């Protein structure tokens, strides 16, 4: 084992002592080359382990996607049944032991089919650094006047069904 002696007489171990097995020190080029070969073999083994792990991870992800897909379809079925139940009651909200069901009306979706036509109209433009269509003012205009501006269509949306599970 290599030790360093300082001027005051104290000794300290080399920082590499932890890595030197049985006090073995490489002192020749052939020995160093032998150890480099061993290091290369270990690197190859590490690469093999990592490749195997990646393959297993991909298999697990595929299994996960397959299983969750099946479970999601089952969940969608139950949610459709619950949605039908809530509609049949005529209620907007139903509190149950395991959670709460609710249906909320959503705003109709404003679809700008011809941005240029809406922009040229000028009433529904909000200016920033860039010119964009102001859907809020379009919605307000439609609500107040019933007029749908040129270049705009209104797509009614279905009420949104939601659920919340109790902890």
N, C-alpha and C positions, 0 to 999 in steps of 0.2 A: 504494500500500500504506500502510495506516495504521500509524503507530508511536507509541508512548508514550514520552515523555521524562520521566525522573524528576528529582528535585531535584539529584541528584549528576551529572546530565548523561548517564547511560547510557540507551540506547534499547532498547526491547523490542518485539517484534512482538505484534500483537493475537492473542488465542487463536483467532480466527476466520479468520486469514490462510490457513490450509490449505484453507478452504472457498471462498475468494474466487478465482474463476478469472480470470486475466489482470488482477488488480487491480480488477475490476469491482465497484462498490459501488452498491447500489440507493438512490436518493435521492428518489424520488418515489412517490406512491401508485399511479399507473398501472403503474409498473415493478414495484412490490411485488406488485400484483394479478396482473400477468403471471407472475411467478415462483410465486405461489400456485397459479395455474392449472397451471403445469408440475408442481408438487409433486403436485397432485390427479391429473394424468395418470399420474405415476409410481406413486402409490399404487394407482390402478386397474390398472396393469400388474403390480404386485406381487401384487394380489389375483388377477389372471388366472393368473399363474404358480403361485400357491398352490393355486388350484382345479384347475389341470391336474395338479399334483403329487398332490393328494388323489385324483383320479380314477385316476391311474396306480398309486398305492399300493393302492387298492381292487382294481384289476385284478390287481396282483401278488399280493395276499393271496388272491384267488380262485384264481389259478393255483397258488399254494403249497398251498392247502387241497386242490385237486383232485389235484395230483401226490402229496402226502404220503398222501392217502387211498388212492390206488392202491398206493403202496409199502407202506403199513401192511397192506393186504389180502394182499399178497404175503408180507410178513413173518409175518403170522398163519398163513398156509398152511405156511410152512417150520417155524414153531414147533410146529404141530400134528403135522407129520411127525416132528419131533425128539422130541416128547412120546411119540408112538406108539413110536418106536424105543427110548426109554429104558424104557418099560413092557415092551416085548418082551424086553429084556435081563434084567428082574427086579431090576435094580440101583436103588439110590436116587440114586447119583451116577455120572456118567461124565465123566472128564476127556479132552478131545479136544485136538487141536493148536490149534484156534481158540477154545477156551473150555471151559466146564464146564456140563453139564446136571445138574439135580437135581430131585428130587421130595421135598417135605416135607409130612408130615401136618399139617393145621391143626386147631385146636380147633373143636368144633362151635359154631355161632352160637347164642347165647341170645337168644330173642325174647320180650320181655315184651309179651304180648297184652292183659293186663288189669292195669295198674299199680295200681289200687285194691285188687284181690284180693291182689296180692303185698305191698302196703304193709300191709294189714290183718293178714296172716299175722304180720308183725313180725319174723320170723327173718332176712329178707333185706333189711333196711333199714339204710342207713348214713346217719347224721345229720350234716348240715353246716348251713349257713345255710338250705338248702332240703332237703326230703325227696326222696330219690331211691332207686331200686332198686339194690342191690349185686349186680351180676352175678357178681362173684368169689365171693361167699358162696353164691350159687345154684349156680354151677358146682361148688364144693367139696361142697355138699350132695348134688347129683345123683351126683357121683363116689363119695362115701362110702356113700350109701344106695340109690341107684338110683331114688329117688322124684323125680318131676318135680312141683314145687309147682303149685298151682292158679294159673292165669293165665299160665303159662309154657309154651312149647313149645321143643323142641330141633330145630334143623335141621342135619343132618350136612353138612359141607362136603367138597368134593372136595379131595384133596391138591393143594398149590400147586406148580405147575411153574415153574421159573425157569432162567435161563441167565446166564452171565457170560462176556463176551468177553475174550480175552487181549489185552493191548496190542500 
